[in-house]
Amino acid sequence: MNEKLVMLSGENILEVINFIKDKNPLSIGFNCISLKIFKNIIQKIKLNFNWGMYLNLIGKNYQGQEIVTSVSPNEYSKIRFQVFN
């Protein structure tokens, strides 16, 4: 998904959410997305349904064995607190 909330397949995320919601799911998940895209989702889309998420914590510059996170565990925890409280 890009920063305009368009999925790789070309659909707008709101169209996809509405399509899925019509099927009465238990929950909708947002997985492997960047912090910027997640913030964009929660600012632009009313999440009035059961949902879950996990962010992509590995930065764009991953090479070899060393993993450098794009979001620290402390920052991730703050985001979770802001969203769910």
PDB file with SEQRES, HELIX, SHEET and CRYST1 records, atoms N, CA, C and O in Angstrom:
SEQRES   1 A   85  MET ASN GLU LYS LEU VAL MET LEU SER GLY GLU ASN ILE          
SEQRES   2 A   85  LEU GLU VAL ILE ASN PHE ILE LYS ASP LYS ASN PRO LEU          
SEQRES   3 A   85  SER ILE GLY PHE ASN CYS ILE SER LEU LYS ILE PHE LYS          
SEQRES   4 A   85  ASN ILE ILE GLN LYS ILE LYS LEU ASN PHE ASN TRP GLY          
SEQRES   5 A   85  MET TYR LEU ASN LEU ILE GLY LYS ASN TYR GLN GLY GLN          
SEQRES   6 A   85  GLU ILE VAL THR SER VAL SER PRO ASN GLU TYR SER LYS          
SEQRES   7 A   85  ILE ARG PHE GLN VAL PHE ASN                                  
HELIX    1 AA1 ILE A   13  LYS A   21  1                                   9    
HELIX    2 AA2 LEU A   35  LYS A   44  1                                  10    
HELIX    3 AA3 PRO A   73  PHE A   84  1                                  12    
SHEET    1 AA1 2 ILE A  28  ILE A  33  0                                        
SHEET    2 AA1 2 TRP A  51  LEU A  55  1                                        
CRYST1    1.000    1.000    1.000  90.00  90.00  90.00 P 1           1          
ATOM      1  N   MET A   1       0.852  -1.158   0.000  1.00  0.00           N  
ATOM      2  CA  MET A   1       0.000   0.000   0.000  1.00  0.00           C  
ATOM      3  C   MET A   1       0.903   1.227   0.000  1.00  0.00           C  
ATOM      4  O   MET A   1       1.928   1.262   0.681  1.00  0.00           O  
ATOM      5  N   ASN A   2       0.504   2.229  -0.773  1.00  0.00           N  
ATOM      6  CA  ASN A   2       1.318   3.435  -0.803  1.00  0.00           C  
ATOM      7  C   ASN A   2       0.732   4.503   0.122  1.00  0.00           C  
ATOM      8  O   ASN A   2      -0.277   4.278   0.790  1.00  0.00           O  
ATOM      9  N   GLU A   3       1.378   5.661   0.149  1.00  0.00           N  
ATOM     10  CA  GLU A   3       0.954   6.728   1.062  1.00  0.00           C  
ATOM     11  C   GLU A   3      -0.408   7.328   0.703  1.00  0.00           C  
ATOM     12  O   GLU A   3      -1.023   8.003   1.529  1.00  0.00           O  
ATOM     13  N   LYS A   4      -0.881   7.086  -0.525  1.00  0.00           N  
ATOM     14  CA  LYS A   4      -2.218   7.541  -0.922  1.00  0.00           C  
ATOM     15  C   LYS A   4      -3.283   6.500  -0.577  1.00  0.00           C  
ATOM     16  O   LYS A   4      -4.445   6.640  -0.958  1.00  0.00           O  
ATOM     17  N   LEU A   5      -2.872   5.448   0.153  1.00  0.00           N  
ATOM     18  CA  LEU A   5      -3.743   4.362   0.597  1.00  0.00           C  
ATOM     19  C   LEU A   5      -4.310   3.566  -0.575  1.00  0.00           C  
ATOM     20  O   LEU A   5      -5.464   3.139  -0.557  1.00  0.00           O  
ATOM     21  N   VAL A   6      -3.474   3.378  -1.587  1.00  0.00           N  
ATOM     22  CA  VAL A   6      -3.813   2.546  -2.733  1.00  0.00           C  
ATOM     23  C   VAL A   6      -2.993   1.264  -2.626  1.00  0.00           C  
ATOM     24  O   VAL A   6      -1.774   1.302  -2.460  1.00  0.00           O  
ATOM     25  N   MET A   7      -3.677   0.142  -2.724  1.00  0.00           N  
ATOM     26  CA  MET A   7      -3.012  -1.152  -2.593  1.00  0.00           C  
ATOM     27  C   MET A   7      -2.212  -1.465  -3.862  1.00  0.00           C  
ATOM     28  O   MET A   7      -2.429  -0.851  -4.906  1.00  0.00           O  
ATOM     29  N   LEU A   8      -1.295  -2.417  -3.764  1.00  0.00           N  
ATOM     30  CA  LEU A   8      -0.475  -2.799  -4.920  1.00  0.00           C  
ATOM     31  C   LEU A   8      -1.329  -3.265  -6.095  1.00  0.00           C  
ATOM     32  O   LEU A   8      -0.920  -3.139  -7.250  1.00  0.00           O  
ATOM     33  N   SER A   9      -2.502  -3.798  -5.808  1.00  0.00           N  
ATOM     34  CA  SER A   9      -3.403  -4.269  -6.863  1.00  0.00           C  
ATOM     35  C   SER A   9      -4.199  -3.134  -7.507  1.00  0.00           C  
ATOM     36  O   SER A   9      -4.928  -3.363  -8.472  1.00  0.00           O  
ATOM     37  N   GLY A  10      -4.067  -1.898  -6.976  1.00  0.00           N  
ATOM     38  CA  GLY A  10      -4.699  -0.733  -7.580  1.00  0.00           C  
ATOM     39  C   GLY A  10      -5.949  -0.226  -6.891  1.00  0.00           C  
ATOM     40  O   GLY A  10      -6.419   0.866  -7.210  1.00  0.00           O  
ATOM     41  N   GLU A  11      -6.507  -0.990  -5.948  1.00  0.00           N  
ATOM     42  CA  GLU A  11      -7.718  -0.552  -5.255  1.00  0.00           C  
ATOM     43  C   GLU A  11      -7.377   0.414  -4.122  1.00  0.00           C  
ATOM     44  O   GLU A  11      -6.328   0.314  -3.486  1.00  0.00           O  
ATOM     45  N   ASN A  12      -8.287   1.341  -3.896  1.00  0.00           N  
ATOM     46  CA  ASN A  12      -8.193   2.225  -2.749  1.00  0.00           C  
ATOM     47  C   ASN A  12      -8.537   1.410  -1.506  1.00  0.00           C  
ATOM     48  O   ASN A  12      -9.438   0.572  -1.551  1.00  0.00           O  
ATOM     49  N   ILE A  13      -7.844   1.638  -0.411  1.00  0.00           N  
ATOM     50  CA  ILE A  13      -8.056   0.834   0.799  1.00  0.00           C  
ATOM     51  C   ILE A  13      -9.490   0.948   1.321  1.00  0.00           C  
ATOM     52  O   ILE A  13     -10.019  -0.020   1.868  1.00  0.00           O  
ATOM     53  N   LEU A  14     -10.123   2.101   1.164  1.00  0.00           N  
ATOM     54  CA  LEU A  14     -11.503   2.251   1.632  1.00  0.00           C  
ATOM     55  C   LEU A  14     -12.445   1.349   0.845  1.00  0.00           C  
ATOM     56  O   LEU A  14     -13.369   0.773   1.421  1.00  0.00           O  
ATOM     57  N   GLU A  15     -12.228   1.216  -0.466  1.00  0.00           N  
ATOM     58  CA  GLU A  15     -13.031   0.290  -1.276  1.00  0.00           C  
ATOM     59  C   GLU A  15     -12.859  -1.144  -0.778  1.00  0.00           C  
ATOM     60  O   GLU A  15     -13.826  -1.901  -0.692  1.00  0.00           O  
ATOM     61  N   VAL A  16     -11.635  -1.501  -0.457  1.00  0.00           N  
ATOM     62  CA  VAL A  16     -11.357  -2.861   0.020  1.00  0.00           C  
ATOM     63  C   VAL A  16     -12.008  -3.090   1.380  1.00  0.00           C  
ATOM     64  O   VAL A  16     -12.620  -4.133   1.610  1.00  0.00           O  
ATOM     65  N   ILE A  17     -11.878  -2.124   2.274  1.00  0.00           N  
ATOM     66  CA  ILE A  17     -12.494  -2.250   3.603  1.00  0.00           C  
ATOM     67  C   ILE A  17     -14.007  -2.419   3.467  1.00  0.00           C  
ATOM     68  O   ILE A  17     -14.589  -3.294   4.107  1.00  0.00           O  
ATOM     69  N   ASN A  18     -14.642  -1.599   2.646  1.00  0.00           N  
ATOM     70  CA  ASN A  18     -16.092  -1.701   2.469  1.00  0.00           C  
ATOM     71  C   ASN A  18     -16.493  -3.049   1.872  1.00  0.00           C  
ATOM     72  O   ASN A  18     -17.501  -3.628   2.276  1.00  0.00           O  
ATOM     73  N   PHE A  19     -15.721  -3.547   0.926  1.00  0.00           N  
ATOM     74  CA  PHE A  19     -15.992  -4.858   0.339  1.00  0.00           C  
ATOM     75  C   PHE A  19     -15.911  -5.950   1.412  1.00  0.00           C  
ATOM     76  O   PHE A  19     -16.779  -6.819   1.496  1.00  0.00           O  
ATOM     77  N   ILE A  20     -14.874  -5.891   2.216  1.00  0.00           N  
ATOM     78  CA  ILE A  20     -14.691  -6.908   3.267  1.00  0.00           C  
ATOM     79  C   ILE A  20     -15.780  -6.784   4.336  1.00  0.00           C  
ATOM     80  O   ILE A  20     -16.321  -7.793   4.788  1.00  0.00           O  
ATOM     81  N   LYS A  21     -16.101  -5.553   4.739  1.00  0.00           N  
ATOM     82  CA  LYS A  21     -17.124  -5.348   5.773  1.00  0.00           C  
ATOM     83  C   LYS A  21     -18.475  -5.916   5.348  1.00  0.00           C  
ATOM     84  O   LYS A  21     -19.235  -6.397   6.189  1.00  0.00           O  
ATOM     85  N   ASP A  22     -18.779  -5.866   4.059  1.00  0.00           N  
ATOM     86  CA  ASP A  22     -20.043  -6.431   3.558  1.00  0.00           C  
ATOM     87  C   ASP A  22     -20.127  -7.938   3.775  1.00  0.00           C  
ATOM     88  O   ASP A  22     -21.218  -8.508   3.739  1.00  0.00           O  
ATOM     89  N   LYS A  23     -18.989  -8.587   3.998  1.00  0.00           N  
ATOM     90  CA  LYS A  23     -18.947 -10.041   4.225  1.00  0.00           C  
ATOM     91  C   LYS A  23     -19.041 -10.387   5.712  1.00  0.00           C  
ATOM     92  O   LYS A  23     -18.975 -11.559   6.083  1.00  0.00           O  
ATOM     93  N   ASN A  24     -19.196  -9.365   6.564  1.00  0.00           N  
ATOM     94  CA  ASN A  24     -19.321  -9.528   8.017  1.00  0.00           C  
ATOM     95  C   ASN A  24     -18.158 -10.294   8.655  1.00  0.00           C  
ATOM     96  O   ASN A  24     -18.381 -11.312   9.310  1.00  0.00           O  
ATOM     97  N   PRO A  25     -16.922  -9.818   8.473  1.00  0.00           N  
ATOM     98  CA  PRO A  25     -15.777 -10.504   9.087  1.00  0.00           C  
ATOM     99  C   PRO A  25     -15.744 -10.264  10.593  1.00  0.00           C  
ATOM    100  O   PRO A  25     -16.342  -9.312  11.096  1.00  0.00           O  
ATOM    101  N   LEU A  26     -15.045 -11.132  11.296  1.00  0.00           N  
ATOM    102  CA  LEU A  26     -14.839 -10.915  12.725  1.00  0.00           C  
ATOM    103  C   LEU A  26     -13.902  -9.735  12.959  1.00  0.00           C  
ATOM    104  O   LEU A  26     -14.026  -9.019  13.952  1.00  0.00           O  
ATOM    105  N   SER A  27     -12.967  -9.542  12.036  1.00  0.00           N  
ATOM    106  CA  SER A  27     -11.983  -8.476  12.162  1.00  0.00           C  
ATOM    107  C   SER A  27     -11.315  -8.238  10.811  1.00  0.00           C  
ATOM    108  O   SER A  27     -11.337  -9.103   9.935  1.00  0.00           O  
ATOM    109  N   ILE A  28     -10.730  -7.070  10.655  1.00  0.00           N  
ATOM    110  CA  ILE A  28      -9.929  -6.751   9.474  1.00  0.00           C  
ATOM    111  C   ILE A  28      -8.543  -6.376   9.969  1.00  0.00           C  
ATOM    112  O   ILE A  28      -8.401  -5.574  10.892  1.00  0.00           O  
ATOM    113  N   GLY A  29      -7.522  -6.957   9.354  1.00  0.00           N  
ATOM    114  CA  GLY A  29      -6.141  -6.700   9.774  1.00  0.00           C  
ATOM    115  C   GLY A  29      -5.386  -5.826   8.795  1.00  0.00           C  
ATOM    116  O   GLY A  29      -5.568  -5.923   7.582  1.00  0.00           O  
ATOM    117  N   PHE A  30      -4.540  -4.977   9.336  1.00  0.00           N  
ATOM    118  CA  PHE A  30      -3.631  -4.145   8.549  1.00  0.00           C  
ATOM    119  C   PHE A  30      -2.221  -4.609   8.916  1.00  0.00           C  
ATOM    120  O   PHE A  30      -1.736  -4.331  10.013  1.00  0.00           O  
ATOM    121  N   ASN A  31      -1.580  -5.304   8.009  1.00  0.00           N  
ATOM    122  CA  ASN A  31      -0.316  -5.945   8.338  1.00  0.00           C  
ATOM    123  C   ASN A  31       0.822  -5.474   7.448  1.00  0.00           C  
ATOM    124  O   ASN A  31       0.628  -5.126   6.283  1.00  0.00           O  
ATOM    125  N   CYS A  32       2.019  -5.474   8.033  1.00  0.00           N  
ATOM    126  CA  CYS A  32       3.254  -5.137   7.309  1.00  0.00           C  
ATOM    127  C   CYS A  32       3.156  -3.784   6.619  1.00  0.00           C  
ATOM    128  O   CYS A  32       3.508  -3.658   5.446  1.00  0.00           O  
ATOM    129  N   ILE A  33       2.690  -2.792   7.325  1.00  0.00           N  
ATOM    130  CA  ILE A  33       2.614  -1.448   6.777  1.00  0.00           C  
ATOM    131  C   ILE A  33       3.554  -0.540   7.561  1.00  0.00           C  
ATOM    132  O   ILE A  33       3.909  -0.833   8.703  1.00  0.00           O  
ATOM    133  N   SER A  34       3.944   0.544   6.946  1.00  0.00           N  
ATOM    134  CA  SER A  34       4.845   1.484   7.620  1.00  0.00           C  
ATOM    135  C   SER A  34       4.063   2.316   8.632  1.00  0.00           C  
ATOM    136  O   SER A  34       2.835   2.394   8.591  1.00  0.00           O  
ATOM    137  N   LEU A  35       4.801   2.921   9.525  1.00  0.00           N  
ATOM    138  CA  LEU A  35       4.198   3.798  10.520  1.00  0.00           C  
ATOM    139  C   LEU A  35       3.457   4.948   9.833  1.00  0.00           C  
ATOM    140  O   LEU A  35       2.356   5.307  10.251  1.00  0.00           O  
ATOM    141  N   LYS A  36       4.039   5.521   8.801  1.00  0.00           N  
ATOM    142  CA  LYS A  36       3.424   6.643   8.086  1.00  0.00           C  
ATOM    143  C   LYS A  36       2.090   6.235   7.466  1.00  0.00           C  
ATOM    144  O   LYS A  36       1.116   6.984   7.540  1.00  0.00           O  
ATOM    145  N   ILE A  37       2.043   5.057   6.857  1.00  0.00           N  
ATOM    146  CA  ILE A  37       0.796   4.587   6.254  1.00  0.00           C  
ATOM    147  C   ILE A  37      -0.237   4.278   7.332  1.00  0.00           C  
ATOM    148  O   ILE A  37      -1.417   4.583   7.160  1.00  0.00           O  
ATOM    149  N   PHE A  38       0.186   3.680   8.435  1.00  0.00           N  
ATOM    150  CA  PHE A  38      -0.758   3.398   9.512  1.00  0.00           C  
ATOM    151  C   PHE A  38      -1.373   4.689  10.050  1.00  0.00           C  
ATOM    152  O   PHE A  38      -2.584   4.763  10.253  1.00  0.00           O  
ATOM    153  N   LYS A  39      -0.540   5.703  10.280  1.00  0.00           N  
ATOM    154  CA  LYS A  39      -1.067   6.982  10.762  1.00  0.00           C  
ATOM    155  C   LYS A  39      -2.038   7.581   9.751  1.00  0.00           C  
ATOM    156  O   LYS A  39      -3.048   8.174  10.130  1.00  0.00           O  
ATOM    157  N   ASN A  40      -1.734   7.428   8.481  1.00  0.00           N  
ATOM    158  CA  ASN A  40      -2.607   7.922   7.418  1.00  0.00           C  
ATOM    159  C   ASN A  40      -3.965   7.215   7.477  1.00  0.00           C  
ATOM    160  O   ASN A  40      -5.006   7.854   7.331  1.00  0.00           O  
ATOM    161  N   ILE A  41      -3.951   5.908   7.689  1.00  0.00           N  
ATOM    162  CA  ILE A  41      -5.197   5.137   7.782  1.00  0.00           C  
ATOM    163  C   ILE A  41      -6.053   5.634   8.949  1.00  0.00           C  
ATOM    164  O   ILE A  41      -7.238   5.920   8.775  1.00  0.00           O  
ATOM    165  N   ILE A  42      -5.456   5.737  10.131  1.00  0.00           N  
ATOM    166  CA  ILE A  42      -6.267   6.103  11.298  1.00  0.00           C  
ATOM    167  C   ILE A  42      -6.720   7.558  11.261  1.00  0.00           C  
ATOM    168  O   ILE A  42      -7.691   7.913  11.929  1.00  0.00           O  
ATOM    169  N   GLN A  43      -6.029   8.416  10.487  1.00  0.00           N  
ATOM    170  CA  GLN A  43      -6.455   9.811  10.361  1.00  0.00           C  
ATOM    171  C   GLN A  43      -7.559   9.980   9.320  1.00  0.00           C  
ATOM    172  O   GLN A  43      -8.395  10.875   9.449  1.00  0.00           O  
ATOM    173  N   LYS A  44      -7.573   9.133   8.290  1.00  0.00           N  
ATOM    174  CA  LYS A  44      -8.486   9.342   7.167  1.00  0.00           C  
ATOM    175  C   LYS A  44      -9.678   8.391   7.120  1.00  0.00           C  
ATOM    176  O   LYS A  44     -10.659   8.664   6.428  1.00  0.00           O  
ATOM    177  N   ILE A  45      -9.603   7.284   7.847  1.00  0.00           N  
ATOM    178  CA  ILE A  45     -10.664   6.281   7.756  1.00  0.00           C  
ATOM    179  C   ILE A  45     -11.238   6.028   9.137  1.00  0.00           C  
ATOM    180  O   ILE A  45     -10.501   5.789  10.093  1.00  0.00           O  
ATOM    181  N   LYS A  46     -12.549   6.083   9.234  1.00  0.00           N  
ATOM    182  CA  LYS A  46     -13.210   5.781  10.505  1.00  0.00           C  
ATOM    183  C   LYS A  46     -13.188   4.264  10.691  1.00  0.00           C  
ATOM    184  O   LYS A  46     -13.828   3.525   9.942  1.00  0.00           O  
ATOM    185  N   LEU A  47     -12.449   3.819  11.689  1.00  0.00           N  
ATOM    186  CA  LEU A  47     -12.304   2.385  11.948  1.00  0.00           C  
ATOM    187  C   LEU A  47     -13.378   1.948  12.945  1.00  0.00           C  
ATOM    188  O   LEU A  47     -13.077   1.630  14.095  1.00  0.00           O  
ATOM    189  N   ASN A  48     -14.619   1.936  12.495  1.00  0.00           N  
ATOM    190  CA  ASN A  48     -15.759   1.595  13.349  1.00  0.00           C  
ATOM    191  C   ASN A  48     -16.119   0.114  13.212  1.00  0.00           C  
ATOM    192  O   ASN A  48     -17.282  -0.241  13.022  1.00  0.00           O  
ATOM    193  N   PHE A  49     -15.105  -0.735  13.312  1.00  0.00           N  
ATOM    194  CA  PHE A  49     -15.252  -2.182  13.222  1.00  0.00           C  
ATOM    195  C   PHE A  49     -14.075  -2.801  13.959  1.00  0.00           C  
ATOM    196  O   PHE A  49     -13.114  -2.108  14.291  1.00  0.00           O  
ATOM    197  N   ASN A  50     -14.145  -4.096  14.215  1.00  0.00           N  
ATOM    198  CA  ASN A  50     -13.021  -4.782  14.864  1.00  0.00           C  
ATOM    199  C   ASN A  50     -11.851  -4.830  13.895  1.00  0.00           C  
ATOM    200  O   ASN A  50     -12.003  -5.250  12.748  1.00  0.00           O  
ATOM    201  N   TRP A  51     -10.697  -4.404  14.352  1.00  0.00           N  
ATOM    202  CA  TRP A  51      -9.529  -4.382  13.484  1.00  0.00           C  
ATOM    203  C   TRP A  51      -8.271  -4.631  14.307  1.00  0.00           C  
ATOM    204  O   TRP A  51      -8.275  -4.525  15.534  1.00  0.00           O  
ATOM    205  N   GLY A  52      -7.219  -4.957  13.615  1.00  0.00           N  
ATOM    206  CA  GLY A  52      -5.926  -5.176  14.243  1.00  0.00           C  
ATOM    207  C   GLY A  52      -4.835  -4.713  13.300  1.00  0.00           C  
ATOM    208  O   GLY A  52      -5.082  -4.467  12.119  1.00  0.00           O  
ATOM    209  N   MET A  53      -3.615  -4.596  13.832  1.00  0.00           N  
ATOM    210  CA  MET A  53      -2.512  -4.153  12.984  1.00  0.00           C  
ATOM    211  C   MET A  53      -1.197  -4.630  13.563  1.00  0.00           C  
ATOM    212  O   MET A  53      -1.080  -4.898  14.759  1.00  0.00           O  
ATOM    213  N   TYR A  54      -0.216  -4.730  12.693  1.00  0.00           N  
ATOM    214  CA  TYR A  54       1.166  -4.740  13.123  1.00  0.00           C  
ATOM    215  C   TYR A  54       1.974  -4.035  12.062  1.00  0.00           C  
ATOM    216  O   TYR A  54       1.741  -4.188  10.863  1.00  0.00           O  
ATOM    217  N   LEU A  55       2.934  -3.258  12.534  1.00  0.00           N  
ATOM    218  CA  LEU A  55       3.702  -2.425  11.630  1.00  0.00           C  
ATOM    219  C   LEU A  55       4.931  -3.168  11.125  1.00  0.00           C  
ATOM    220  O   LEU A  55       5.426  -4.093  11.768  1.00  0.00           O  
ATOM    221  N   ASN A  56       5.406  -2.752   9.979  1.00  0.00           N  
ATOM    222  CA  ASN A  56       6.654  -3.266   9.440  1.00  0.00           C  
ATOM    223  C   ASN A  56       7.776  -2.528  10.156  1.00  0.00           C  
ATOM    224  O   ASN A  56       7.991  -1.339   9.921  1.00  0.00           O  
ATOM    225  N   LEU A  57       8.484  -3.223  11.019  1.00  0.00           N  
ATOM    226  CA  LEU A  57       9.497  -2.562  11.838  1.00  0.00           C  
ATOM    227  C   LEU A  57      10.874  -2.519  11.195  1.00  0.00           C  
ATOM    228  O   LEU A  57      11.754  -1.806  11.679  1.00  0.00           O  
ATOM    229  N   ILE A  58      11.077  -3.259  10.127  1.00  0.00           N  
ATOM    230  CA  ILE A  58      12.393  -3.268   9.493  1.00  0.00           C  
ATOM    231  C   ILE A  58      12.443  -2.143   8.478  1.00  0.00           C  
ATOM    232  O   ILE A  58      11.567  -2.026   7.621  1.00  0.00           O  
ATOM    233  N   GLY A  59      13.464  -1.323   8.579  1.00  0.00           N  
ATOM    234  CA  GLY A  59      13.613  -0.192   7.669  1.00  0.00           C  
ATOM    235  C   GLY A  59      13.916  -0.619   6.247  1.00  0.00           C  
ATOM    236  O   GLY A  59      14.152  -1.797   5.978  1.00  0.00           O  
ATOM    237  N   LYS A  60      13.910   0.328   5.356  1.00  0.00           N  
ATOM    238  CA  LYS A  60      14.133   0.063   3.938  1.00  0.00           C  
ATOM    239  C   LYS A  60      15.563  -0.382   3.639  1.00  0.00           C  
ATOM    240  O   LYS A  60      15.809  -0.975   2.589  1.00  0.00           O  
ATOM    241  N   ASN A  61      16.487  -0.117   4.517  1.00  0.00           N  
ATOM    242  CA  ASN A  61      17.888  -0.385   4.246  1.00  0.00           C  
ATOM    243  C   ASN A  61      18.379  -1.712   4.809  1.00  0.00           C  
ATOM    244  O   ASN A  61      19.552  -1.833   5.159  1.00  0.00           O  
ATOM    245  N   TYR A  62      17.512  -2.701   4.901  1.00  0.00           N  
ATOM    246  CA  TYR A  62      17.909  -4.003   5.441  1.00  0.00           C  
ATOM    247  C   TYR A  62      18.849  -4.702   4.465  1.00  0.00           C  
ATOM    248  O   TYR A  62      18.519  -4.896   3.295  1.00  0.00           O  
ATOM    249  N   GLN A  63      20.018  -5.074   4.963  1.00  0.00           N  
ATOM    250  CA  GLN A  63      20.991  -5.819   4.164  1.00  0.00           C  
ATOM    251  C   GLN A  63      21.727  -6.775   5.079  1.00  0.00           C  
ATOM    252  O   GLN A  63      22.187  -6.391   6.155  1.00  0.00           O  
ATOM    253  N   GLY A  64      21.835  -8.007   4.655  1.00  0.00           N  
ATOM    254  CA  GLY A  64      22.611  -8.978   5.414  1.00  0.00           C  
ATOM    255  C   GLY A  64      21.989  -9.358   6.730  1.00  0.00           C  
ATOM    256  O   GLY A  64      20.771  -9.494   6.844  1.00  0.00           O  
ATOM    257  N   GLN A  65      22.836  -9.530   7.729  1.00  0.00           N  
ATOM    258  CA  GLN A  65      22.393 -10.039   9.023  1.00  0.00           C  
ATOM    259  C   GLN A  65      21.946  -8.950   9.997  1.00  0.00           C  
ATOM    260  O   GLN A  65      21.212  -9.234  10.944  1.00  0.00           O  
ATOM    261  N   GLU A  66      22.375  -7.717   9.778  1.00  0.00           N  
ATOM    262  CA  GLU A  66      22.037  -6.656  10.718  1.00  0.00           C  
ATOM    263  C   GLU A  66      20.661  -6.080  10.402  1.00  0.00           C  
ATOM    264  O   GLU A  66      20.398  -5.649   9.280  1.00  0.00           O  
ATOM    265  N   ILE A  67      19.794  -6.080  11.398  1.00  0.00           N  
ATOM    266  CA  ILE A  67      18.451  -5.530  11.231  1.00  0.00           C  
ATOM    267  C   ILE A  67      18.374  -4.218  11.999  1.00  0.00           C  
ATOM    268  O   ILE A  67      18.623  -4.168  13.203  1.00  0.00           O  
ATOM    269  N   VAL A  68      18.030  -3.170  11.286  1.00  0.00           N  
ATOM    270  CA  VAL A  68      17.840  -1.853  11.898  1.00  0.00           C  
ATOM    271  C   VAL A  68      16.360  -1.537  11.791  1.00  0.00           C  
ATOM    272  O   VAL A  68      15.802  -1.480  10.696  1.00  0.00           O  
ATOM    273  N   THR A  69      15.734  -1.333  12.937  1.00  0.00           N  
ATOM    274  CA  THR A  69      14.287  -1.110  12.924  1.00  0.00           C  
ATOM    275  C   THR A  69      13.958   0.327  12.534  1.00  0.00           C  
ATOM    276  O   THR A  69      14.705   1.256  12.839  1.00  0.00           O  
ATOM    277  N   SER A  70      12.835   0.488  11.860  1.00  0.00           N  
ATOM    278  CA  SER A  70      12.375   1.830  11.487  1.00  0.00           C  
ATOM    279  C   SER A  70      11.564   2.459  12.613  1.00  0.00           C  
ATOM    280  O   SER A  70      11.378   3.675  12.640  1.00  0.00           O  
ATOM    281  N   VAL A  71      11.083   1.644  13.535  1.00  0.00           N  
ATOM    282  CA  VAL A  71      10.336   2.111  14.699  1.00  0.00           C  
ATOM    283  C   VAL A  71      10.896   1.364  15.905  1.00  0.00           C  
ATOM    284  O   VAL A  71      10.949   0.134  15.906  1.00  0.00           O  
ATOM    285  N   SER A  72      11.311   2.098  16.922  1.00  0.00           N  
ATOM    286  CA  SER A  72      11.859   1.454  18.119  1.00  0.00           C  
ATOM    287  C   SER A  72      10.732   0.803  18.920  1.00  0.00           C  
ATOM    288  O   SER A  72       9.573   1.195  18.781  1.00  0.00           O  
ATOM    289  N   PRO A  73      11.055  -0.180  19.751  1.00  0.00           N  
ATOM    290  CA  PRO A  73      10.015  -0.779  20.599  1.00  0.00           C  
ATOM    291  C   PRO A  73       9.296   0.264  21.464  1.00  0.00           C  
ATOM    292  O   PRO A  73       8.088   0.162  21.674  1.00  0.00           O  
ATOM    293  N   ASN A  74      10.020   1.254  21.959  1.00  0.00           N  
ATOM    294  CA  ASN A  74       9.382   2.299  22.770  1.00  0.00           C  
ATOM    295  C   ASN A  74       8.411   3.132  21.938  1.00  0.00           C  
ATOM    296  O   ASN A  74       7.311   3.449  22.390  1.00  0.00           O  
ATOM    297  N   GLU A  75       8.822   3.485  20.721  1.00  0.00           N  
ATOM    298  CA  GLU A  75       7.949   4.260  19.841  1.00  0.00           C  
ATOM    299  C   GLU A  75       6.708   3.449  19.464  1.00  0.00           C  
ATOM    300  O   GLU A  75       5.602   3.986  19.419  1.00  0.00           O  
ATOM    301  N   TYR A  76       6.895   2.159  19.194  1.00  0.00           N  
ATOM    302  CA  TYR A  76       5.781   1.269  18.861  1.00  0.00           C  
ATOM    303  C   TYR A  76       4.784   1.239  20.023  1.00  0.00           C  
ATOM    304  O   TYR A  76       3.572   1.294  19.815  1.00  0.00           O  
ATOM    305  N   SER A  77       5.306   1.152  21.232  1.00  0.00           N  
ATOM    306  CA  SER A  77       4.454   1.119  22.419  1.00  0.00           C  
ATOM    307  C   SER A  77       3.675   2.427  22.570  1.00  0.00           C  
ATOM    308  O   SER A  77       2.496   2.406  22.924  1.00  0.00           O  
ATOM    309  N   LYS A  78       4.317   3.553  22.307  1.00  0.00           N  
ATOM    310  CA  LYS A  78       3.634   4.848  22.384  1.00  0.00           C  
ATOM    311  C   LYS A  78       2.511   4.935  21.353  1.00  0.00           C  
ATOM    312  O   LYS A  78       1.429   5.441  21.647  1.00  0.00           O  
ATOM    313  N   ILE A  79       2.771   4.447  20.159  1.00  0.00           N  
ATOM    314  CA  ILE A  79       1.756   4.454  19.102  1.00  0.00           C  
ATOM    315  C   ILE A  79       0.558   3.621  19.527  1.00  0.00           C  
ATOM    316  O   ILE A  79      -0.589   4.048  19.397  1.00  0.00           O  
ATOM    317  N   ARG A  80       0.838   2.424  20.036  1.00  0.00           N  
ATOM    318  CA  ARG A  80      -0.234   1.546  20.490  1.00  0.00           C  
ATOM    319  C   ARG A  80      -1.069   2.233  21.567  1.00  0.00           C  
ATOM    320  O   ARG A  80      -2.298   2.158  21.549  1.00  0.00           O  
ATOM    321  N   PHE A  81      -0.406   2.895  22.494  1.00  0.00           N  
ATOM    322  CA  PHE A  81      -1.103   3.581  23.577  1.00  0.00           C  
ATOM    323  C   PHE A  81      -1.975   4.709  23.022  1.00  0.00           C  
ATOM    324  O   PHE A  81      -3.117   4.874  23.450  1.00  0.00           O  
ATOM    325  N   GLN A  82      -1.446   5.485  22.074  1.00  0.00           N  
ATOM    326  CA  GLN A  82      -2.200   6.605  21.503  1.00  0.00           C  
ATOM    327  C   GLN A  82      -3.434   6.114  20.755  1.00  0.00           C  
ATOM    328  O   GLN A  82      -4.497   6.730  20.839  1.00  0.00           O  
ATOM    329  N   VAL A  83      -3.303   5.027  20.036  1.00  0.00           N  
ATOM    330  CA  VAL A  83      -4.396   4.527  19.207  1.00  0.00           C  
ATOM    331  C   VAL A  83      -5.485   3.883  20.054  1.00  0.00           C  
ATOM    332  O   VAL A  83      -6.671   4.079  19.791  1.00  0.00           O  
ATOM    333  N   PHE A  84      -5.097   3.125  21.058  1.00  0.00           N  
ATOM    334  CA  PHE A  84      -6.063   2.309  21.789  1.00  0.00           C  
ATOM    335  C   PHE A  84      -6.545   2.934  23.089  1.00  0.00           C  
ATOM    336  O   PHE A  84      -7.368   2.329  23.775  1.00  0.00           O  
ATOM    337  N   ASN A  85      -6.081   4.086  23.447  1.00  0.00           N  
ATOM    338  CA  ASN A  85      -6.545   4.737  24.683  1.00  0.00           C  
ATOM    339  C   ASN A  85      -7.152   6.077  24.406  1.00  0.00           C  
ATOM    340  O   ASN A  85      -7.592   6.759  25.332  1.00  0.00           O  
TER     341      ASN A  85                                                      
END                                                                             
